[in-house]
Amino acid sequence: MENVVLYEVSERVAYITLNRPDKRNALNDEIVEALHDAFRRAEADGQVKVVVLRAKGSVFCAGADLAYLQQLQKNNYEENLADSSRLKELFHKIYTLKKVVIAQIQGHAIAGGCGLVTVCDVAFAVPEAKFGYTEVKIGFIPAIVSLFLLRKIGEGRAKELLLSGRLIDAEEALSIGLVHRLVEADRLEAEVKAYAAQLCAQNSASSMELSKRIIAEIQERTLEQGLQYAAQMNAMARETEDCRRGIAAFLEKKTLEW
Ligand SMILES: CC(C)(COP(=O)([O-])OP(=O)([O-])OC[C@H]1O[C@@H](n2cnc3c(N)ncnc32)[C@H](O)[C@@H]1OP(=O)([O-])[O-])[C@@H](O)C(=O)NCCC(=O)NCCSC(=O)C[C@@](C)(O)CC(=O)[O-]
Protein backbone atom coordinates (compact mmCIF):
# COMPACT_ATOMS: atom_id res chain seq x y z
CA MET A 1 0.00 0.00 0.00
CA GLU A 2 1.29 3.50 -0.85
CA ASN A 3 2.27 5.84 1.96
CA VAL A 4 -0.43 8.39 2.79
CA VAL A 5 2.29 11.02 3.30
CA LEU A 6 5.40 11.26 1.12
CA TYR A 7 8.64 12.78 2.34
CA GLU A 8 11.63 13.91 0.34
CA VAL A 9 14.43 16.42 0.73
CA SER A 10 15.98 18.36 -2.12
CA GLU A 11 18.36 21.32 -1.89
CA ARG A 12 17.69 21.98 1.81
CA VAL A 13 13.89 21.89 1.32
CA ALA A 14 11.74 19.09 2.78
CA TYR A 15 8.68 18.29 0.68
CA ILE A 16 5.83 16.76 2.68
CA THR A 17 3.07 15.55 0.36
CA LEU A 18 -0.45 14.47 1.35
CA ASN A 19 -1.00 11.32 -0.69
CA ARG A 20 -4.58 10.18 -0.26
CA PRO A 21 -6.11 11.75 -3.37
CA ASP A 22 -8.97 9.24 -3.74
CA LYS A 23 -10.35 10.51 -0.40
CA ARG A 24 -9.34 14.10 -1.20
CA ASN A 25 -6.52 13.87 1.38
CA ALA A 26 -9.03 13.74 4.25
CA LEU A 27 -7.39 13.54 7.66
CA ASN A 28 -7.79 10.22 9.47
CA ASP A 29 -5.56 8.89 12.25
CA GLU A 30 -3.13 7.30 9.78
CA ILE A 31 -2.46 10.49 7.82
CA VAL A 32 -2.31 12.61 11.01
CA GLU A 33 0.34 10.29 12.51
CA ALA A 34 2.27 10.24 9.23
CA LEU A 35 2.25 14.05 9.17
CA HIS A 36 3.50 14.13 12.77
CA ASP A 37 6.41 11.87 11.72
CA ALA A 38 7.20 13.92 8.61
CA PHE A 39 7.27 17.29 10.39
CA ARG A 40 9.30 15.80 13.27
CA ARG A 41 11.78 14.48 10.72
CA ALA A 42 12.04 17.81 8.90
CA GLU A 43 12.57 19.68 12.16
CA ALA A 44 15.28 17.28 13.34
CA ASP A 45 17.21 17.36 10.04
CA GLY A 46 19.88 20.05 10.32
CA GLN A 47 20.20 20.13 6.53
CA VAL A 48 16.56 21.17 6.09
CA LYS A 49 15.93 24.90 6.18
CA VAL A 50 12.44 25.23 4.68
CA VAL A 51 9.47 22.85 4.49
CA VAL A 52 6.83 22.68 1.73
CA LEU A 53 3.44 21.11 2.48
CA ARG A 54 1.67 20.04 -0.70
CA ALA A 55 -0.82 17.46 -1.88
CA LYS A 56 -1.54 14.94 -4.63
CA GLY A 57 -4.72 15.00 -6.67
CA SER A 58 -7.34 17.63 -7.40
CA VAL A 59 -7.97 18.73 -3.79
CA PHE A 60 -5.41 20.02 -1.28
CA CYS A 61 -7.30 18.65 1.71
CA ALA A 62 -11.00 18.04 2.50
CA GLY A 63 -10.49 18.32 6.27
CA ALA A 64 -11.26 15.66 8.85
CA ASP A 65 -12.12 12.24 7.45
CA LEU A 66 -15.86 12.04 8.02
CA ALA A 67 -16.03 8.24 7.58
CA TYR A 68 -13.37 7.90 10.27
CA LEU A 69 -15.22 10.38 12.53
CA GLN A 70 -18.42 8.37 12.07
CA GLN A 71 -16.59 5.28 13.37
CA LEU A 72 -15.27 7.25 16.34
CA GLN A 73 -18.77 8.51 17.18
CA LYS A 74 -19.42 4.97 18.51
CA ASN A 75 -16.64 5.49 21.06
CA ASN A 76 -16.63 7.43 24.30
CA TYR A 77 -15.64 11.04 24.92
CA GLU A 78 -12.10 10.16 26.16
CA GLU A 79 -11.29 8.28 22.95
CA ASN A 80 -12.61 11.13 20.84
CA LEU A 81 -10.61 13.61 22.91
CA ALA A 82 -7.45 11.55 22.37
CA ASP A 83 -8.12 11.70 18.63
CA SER A 84 -8.85 15.45 18.48
CA SER A 85 -5.80 16.08 20.67
CA ARG A 86 -3.52 14.46 18.11
CA LEU A 87 -4.94 16.79 15.46
CA LYS A 88 -4.50 19.77 17.77
CA GLU A 89 -0.88 18.73 18.43
CA LEU A 90 -0.22 18.43 14.70
CA PHE A 91 -1.55 21.93 13.98
CA HIS A 92 0.46 23.32 16.89
CA LYS A 93 3.57 21.46 15.71
CA ILE A 94 3.37 22.98 12.22
CA TYR A 95 2.56 26.46 13.58
CA THR A 96 5.57 26.39 15.91
CA LEU A 97 7.94 24.38 13.69
CA LYS A 98 11.48 25.75 13.85
CA LYS A 99 11.55 26.02 10.05
CA VAL A 100 9.47 28.10 7.66
CA VAL A 101 6.57 26.07 6.26
CA ILE A 102 5.14 26.96 2.83
CA ALA A 103 1.74 25.60 1.75
CA GLN A 104 1.48 24.75 -1.97
CA ILE A 105 -2.25 24.65 -2.68
CA GLN A 106 -3.25 23.08 -5.99
CA GLY A 107 -6.99 22.71 -5.21
CA HIS A 108 -9.70 23.17 -2.58
CA ALA A 109 -8.72 23.48 1.09
CA ILE A 110 -11.80 22.79 3.18
CA ALA A 111 -12.44 22.87 6.96
CA GLY A 112 -9.46 21.15 8.63
CA GLY A 113 -7.75 21.36 5.22
CA CYS A 114 -8.09 25.13 5.31
CA GLY A 115 -6.84 24.92 8.90
CA LEU A 116 -3.68 23.30 7.58
CA VAL A 117 -3.18 26.30 5.32
CA THR A 118 -3.54 28.74 8.22
CA VAL A 119 -0.85 27.04 10.31
CA CYS A 120 1.66 27.29 7.49
CA ASP A 121 3.71 30.49 7.39
CA VAL A 122 3.32 31.28 3.71
CA ALA A 123 0.75 30.03 1.20
CA PHE A 124 0.92 29.85 -2.60
CA ALA A 125 -2.29 28.81 -4.36
CA VAL A 126 -3.69 28.35 -7.84
CA PRO A 127 -6.38 30.88 -8.86
CA GLU A 128 -8.98 28.06 -9.06
CA ALA A 129 -8.52 26.98 -5.42
CA LYS A 130 -11.40 27.46 -3.01
CA PHE A 131 -11.17 27.86 0.73
CA GLY A 132 -13.70 27.58 3.49
CA TYR A 133 -14.83 26.26 6.84
CA THR A 134 -17.86 24.12 6.09
CA GLU A 135 -18.11 22.46 9.52
CA VAL A 136 -21.36 24.30 10.34
CA LYS A 137 -22.96 22.75 7.25
CA ILE A 138 -22.51 19.23 8.61
CA GLY A 139 -23.51 19.95 12.21
CA PHE A 140 -19.90 20.00 13.40
CA ILE A 141 -17.78 22.94 14.59
CA PRO A 142 -14.56 24.60 13.43
CA ALA A 143 -12.92 24.16 16.83
CA ILE A 144 -9.17 23.71 16.54
CA VAL A 145 -8.95 25.57 13.25
CA SER A 146 -10.68 28.68 14.62
CA LEU A 147 -7.79 29.65 16.91
CA PHE A 148 -5.38 29.81 14.02
CA LEU A 149 -7.81 31.58 11.70
CA LEU A 150 -8.48 34.25 14.34
CA ARG A 151 -4.77 34.87 14.67
CA LYS A 152 -4.26 35.00 10.94
CA ILE A 153 -7.12 37.18 9.73
CA GLY A 154 -8.66 38.74 12.87
CA GLU A 155 -11.95 38.12 14.65
CA GLY A 156 -14.27 40.05 12.36
CA ARG A 157 -13.35 38.26 9.17
CA ALA A 158 -12.86 34.91 10.87
CA LYS A 159 -16.30 34.95 12.51
CA GLU A 160 -18.05 35.63 9.22
CA LEU A 161 -16.24 32.76 7.48
CA LEU A 162 -16.64 30.30 10.35
CA LEU A 163 -20.33 31.05 10.91
CA SER A 164 -21.40 31.20 7.27
CA GLY A 165 -19.43 28.14 6.15
CA ARG A 166 -19.21 29.77 2.72
CA LEU A 167 -16.43 28.98 0.29
CA ILE A 168 -14.25 31.84 -0.84
CA ASP A 169 -12.23 31.99 -4.04
CA ALA A 170 -8.47 32.41 -4.18
CA GLU A 171 -8.70 36.17 -4.86
CA GLU A 172 -10.65 36.71 -1.64
CA ALA A 173 -8.27 34.41 0.25
CA LEU A 174 -5.42 36.59 -1.02
CA SER A 175 -7.17 39.80 -0.02
CA ILE A 176 -7.67 38.66 3.60
CA GLY A 177 -4.14 37.31 4.01
CA LEU A 178 -5.00 33.62 4.12
CA VAL A 179 -2.94 33.16 0.96
CA HIS A 180 0.07 35.21 -0.12
CA ARG A 181 0.60 34.46 -3.84
CA LEU A 182 -1.64 33.24 -6.65
CA VAL A 183 0.19 31.26 -9.32
CA GLU A 184 -1.13 29.42 -12.39
CA ALA A 185 -1.14 25.65 -11.95
CA ASP A 186 1.63 24.99 -14.48
CA ARG A 187 3.96 27.38 -12.60
CA LEU A 188 2.99 26.55 -9.02
CA GLU A 189 5.65 23.97 -8.21
CA ALA A 190 8.44 26.03 -9.81
CA GLU A 191 7.40 29.25 -8.06
CA VAL A 192 7.25 27.57 -4.65
CA LYS A 193 10.62 25.96 -5.28
CA ALA A 194 12.15 29.30 -6.30
CA TYR A 195 10.70 31.05 -3.23
CA ALA A 196 11.99 28.29 -0.93
CA ALA A 197 15.43 28.48 -2.59
CA GLN A 198 15.45 32.23 -2.05
CA LEU A 199 14.74 31.81 1.68
CA CYS A 200 17.46 29.16 1.91
CA ALA A 201 20.09 31.27 0.12
CA GLN A 202 19.32 34.74 1.46
CA ASN A 203 18.08 34.27 5.04
CA SER A 204 19.69 33.04 8.22
CA ALA A 205 18.04 29.85 9.54
CA SER A 206 18.28 30.99 13.16
CA SER A 207 16.83 34.43 12.29
CA MET A 208 13.83 32.80 10.60
CA GLU A 209 13.38 30.41 13.55
CA LEU A 210 13.54 33.19 16.15
CA SER A 211 11.28 35.49 14.11
CA LYS A 212 8.67 32.74 13.90
CA ARG A 213 8.95 32.11 17.63
CA ILE A 214 8.52 35.77 18.52
CA ILE A 215 5.45 36.12 16.31
CA ALA A 216 3.85 33.02 17.87
CA GLU A 217 4.70 33.86 21.48
CA ILE A 218 4.15 37.59 21.50
CA GLN A 219 0.42 37.17 21.03
CA GLU A 220 0.14 35.30 24.33
CA ARG A 221 1.27 38.35 26.27
CA THR A 222 0.05 41.82 27.16
CA LEU A 223 1.61 44.69 25.20
CA GLU A 224 3.97 45.44 28.09
CA GLN A 225 5.01 41.80 28.60
CA GLY A 226 5.32 41.35 24.84
CA LEU A 227 7.63 44.32 24.49
CA GLN A 228 9.73 43.15 27.43
CA TYR A 229 10.04 39.73 25.80
CA ALA A 230 10.85 41.33 22.42
CA ALA A 231 13.63 43.43 23.99
CA GLN A 232 15.11 40.30 25.60
CA MET A 233 14.99 38.42 22.29
CA ASN A 234 16.57 41.40 20.52
CA ALA A 235 19.48 41.46 23.00
CA MET A 236 19.87 37.67 22.82
CA ALA A 237 19.87 37.60 19.00
CA ARG A 238 22.76 40.11 18.89
CA GLU A 239 24.98 37.47 20.50
CA THR A 240 24.41 34.86 17.81
CA GLU A 241 27.07 34.00 15.23
CA ASP A 242 24.59 34.64 12.40
CA CYS A 243 23.96 38.18 13.63
CA ARG A 244 27.67 38.93 13.94
CA ARG A 245 28.29 37.57 10.42
CA GLY A 246 25.26 39.34 8.93
CA ILE A 247 26.09 42.78 10.35
CA ALA A 248 29.76 42.48 9.47
CA ALA A 249 28.93 41.44 5.90
CA PHE A 250 26.57 44.41 5.47
CA LEU A 251 29.14 46.88 6.75
CA GLU A 252 31.83 45.37 4.51
CA LYS A 253 29.40 45.56 1.56
CA LYS A 254 29.53 41.78 1.05
CA THR A 255 26.64 39.49 0.13
CA LEU A 256 26.24 36.45 2.34
CA GLU A 257 25.17 33.00 1.12
CA TRP A 258 23.37 31.37 4.03
C1 LIG B 1 -13.49 18.61 -0.97
C2 LIG B 1 -14.64 18.44 -1.93
C3 LIG B 1 -15.19 19.79 -2.33
C4 LIG B 1 -14.10 17.74 -3.20
O1 LIG B 1 -15.14 17.44 -4.10
P1 LIG B 1 -14.93 16.35 -5.23
O2 LIG B 1 -13.56 16.51 -5.82
O3 LIG B 1 -16.12 16.44 -6.13
O4 LIG B 1 -14.87 14.95 -4.45
P2 LIG B 1 -16.10 14.08 -3.91
O5 LIG B 1 -16.98 14.88 -3.01
O6 LIG B 1 -16.71 13.35 -5.04
O7 LIG B 1 -15.31 13.04 -2.99
C5 LIG B 1 -14.40 12.08 -3.53
C6 LIG B 1 -14.18 11.01 -2.50
O8 LIG B 1 -13.53 11.59 -1.37
C7 LIG B 1 -14.30 11.35 -0.22
N1 LIG B 1 -14.18 12.50 0.69
C8 LIG B 1 -14.15 13.81 0.38
N2 LIG B 1 -14.06 14.54 1.48
C9 LIG B 1 -14.02 13.67 2.51
C10 LIG B 1 -13.93 13.84 3.92
N3 LIG B 1 -13.83 15.05 4.50
N4 LIG B 1 -13.94 12.73 4.68
C11 LIG B 1 -14.00 11.52 4.13
N5 LIG B 1 -14.09 11.30 2.80
C12 LIG B 1 -14.09 12.37 2.02
C13 LIG B 1 -15.72 11.17 -0.72
O9 LIG B 1 -16.50 10.48 0.23
C14 LIG B 1 -15.46 10.39 -1.98
O10 LIG B 1 -15.19 9.05 -1.64
P3 LIG B 1 -15.76 7.81 -2.54
O11 LIG B 1 -17.25 7.99 -2.57
O12 LIG B 1 -15.14 8.01 -3.91
O13 LIG B 1 -15.29 6.59 -1.84
C15 LIG B 1 -15.76 17.57 -1.34
O14 LIG B 1 -15.29 16.24 -1.26
C16 LIG B 1 -16.20 17.98 0.02
O15 LIG B 1 -16.86 18.98 0.19
N6 LIG B 1 -15.86 17.16 1.06
C17 LIG B 1 -16.36 17.32 2.42
C18 LIG B 1 -15.61 18.38 3.12
C19 LIG B 1 -16.12 18.54 4.51
O16 LIG B 1 -17.29 18.63 4.81
N7 LIG B 1 -15.20 18.57 5.45
C20 LIG B 1 -15.52 18.77 6.83
C21 LIG B 1 -14.48 18.13 7.64
S1 LIG B 1 -14.80 18.45 9.33
C22 LIG B 1 -13.31 19.14 9.91
O17 LIG B 1 -12.38 19.29 9.18
C23 LIG B 1 -13.33 19.44 11.35
C24 LIG B 1 -12.18 20.27 11.95
C25 LIG B 1 -10.85 19.56 11.86
O18 LIG B 1 -12.07 21.50 11.28
C26 LIG B 1 -12.62 20.49 13.40
C27 LIG B 1 -11.75 21.37 14.25
O19 LIG B 1 -11.10 22.28 13.76
O20 LIG B 1 -11.76 21.14 15.49
The ligand as an ORCA input file, in Angstrom:
! r2SCAN-3c Opt
* xyz -5 1
  C     -13.489     18.612     -0.965
  C     -14.644     18.438     -1.933
  C     -15.192     19.792     -2.333
  C     -14.102     17.736     -3.201
  O     -15.137     17.443     -4.104
  P     -14.925     16.347     -5.235
  O     -13.559     16.514     -5.820
  O     -16.115     16.436     -6.126
  O     -14.870     14.952     -4.454
  P     -16.096     14.076     -3.907
  O     -16.978     14.880     -3.005
  O     -16.711     13.346     -5.036
  O     -15.306     13.037     -2.994
  C     -14.402     12.085     -3.532
  C     -14.177     11.012     -2.501
  O     -13.529     11.588     -1.372
  C     -14.299     11.354     -0.221
  N     -14.182     12.496      0.690
  C     -14.148     13.806      0.378
  N     -14.060     14.544      1.483
  C     -14.020     13.674      2.513
  C     -13.933     13.836      3.919
  N     -13.830     15.047      4.500
  N     -13.936     12.732      4.681
  C     -14.003     11.518      4.127
  N     -14.094     11.303      2.804
  C     -14.092     12.373      2.016
  C     -15.717     11.169     -0.719
  O     -16.497     10.485      0.228
  C     -15.463     10.393     -1.981
  O     -15.189      9.046     -1.636
  P     -15.763      7.813     -2.538
  O     -17.252      7.985     -2.570
  O     -15.138      8.014     -3.905
  O     -15.293      6.595     -1.838
  C     -15.756     17.566     -1.336
  O     -15.290     16.238     -1.263
  C     -16.199     17.978      0.021
  O     -16.864     18.977      0.192
  N     -15.858     17.158      1.063
  C     -16.357     17.318      2.420
  C     -15.605     18.384      3.115
  C     -16.118     18.539      4.515
  O     -17.291     18.632      4.813
  N     -15.198     18.573      5.448
  C     -15.521     18.773      6.833
  C     -14.477     18.128      7.638
  S     -14.796     18.450      9.334
  C     -13.310     19.136      9.912
  O     -12.380     19.288      9.179
  C     -13.331     19.437     11.347
  C     -12.184     20.269     11.950
  C     -10.855     19.564     11.861
  O     -12.067     21.505     11.277
  C     -12.621     20.487     13.396
  C     -11.750     21.370     14.246
  O     -11.105     22.280     13.762
  O     -11.762     21.137     15.494
*
